[in-house]
Amino acid sequence: MERIYKTMRNIGAANIAIGIVLISVGVISGIVSIVTGAVLLKRKSEITF
């Protein structure tokens, strides 16, 4: 039984670590999107098609 609990503990720790990484990636990508959108809006007059 102890082996099962150790396995569950390791899987739980891995899930928490993966969750933290995914949250970080999401926040960083959101910030990058906002910054690049602001740059595009700032240079809107320079864009010609």
Residue pairs with C-beta under 8 A, 6 or more apart in sequence:
40 47
